[in-house]
């Protein structure tokens, strides 16, 4: 069996990426790396047959290429996963794997080839709809007259003409997903505004024909509680592991 790994442009593996995204029905956090030119892509061949691809990006500096974040093989060739992965790592010289735990295939490689792996973030998917209301709170689009204060979020919670929370939807992920983000002014926290704006942002995502998703830092218990109260549930974790030095 002859394994060939070659660097290639994204167009050369676009069909394989479509299959990867179709097989994995979740928001792929690193999808934007391709759109922004932050990733290098490699094609895998076995005995001159296209069998899969891998992608690498820079975890600390985007111009570097030190972390494998995509690794996909067509189902008939997955029995050769370890051999192909070792060849891939030797060519791209990545020292890390970053995976989502709901990407079972790459996560298997992480546990097989890495040491000192850990979870960086919690991933959420929509679970149920809520109907929270906060007396006096209005969810609306930010207007040109609203103070910015370095905040360019598209949506706000208005209480008596004062903005107490803001947030929006990031659409640079794989379709149909939209990533919810939000923040609450410190003096207005623990009053229900965070849950309320997440609820309303979910509603806006569906109106746009998108599926809401979210994530937070692994240690951010407040954000996790807010997202769960607003109808999200944990669907995975963002994992990172250092690749053990592979023998030549």
NORWO-V474975 format. One record per run of one state. SS is the DSSP state (H for helix, E for strand, C for the rest). FROM is the first residue (numbers start at 1). LEN is the number of residues. Records with the same first field share a line. If there is no record, write none. Layout:
SS=FROM-LEN ; FROM-LEN
This chain:
C=1-2 ; 9-1 ; 24-5 ; 36-3 ; 47-2 ; 58-9 ; 74-1 ; 93-3 ; 101-3 ; 127-10 ; 142-13 ; 160-2 ; 171-6 ; 185-1 ; 189-4 ; 208-3 ; 218-3 ; 230-2 ; 244-5
E=3-6 ; 39-8 ; 49-9 ; 67-7 ; 96-5 ; 114-13 ; 137-5 ; 155-5 ; 162-9 ; 177-8 ; 211-7 ; 232-12
H=10-14 ; 29-7 ; 75-18 ; 104-10 ; 186-3 ; 193-15 ; 221-9
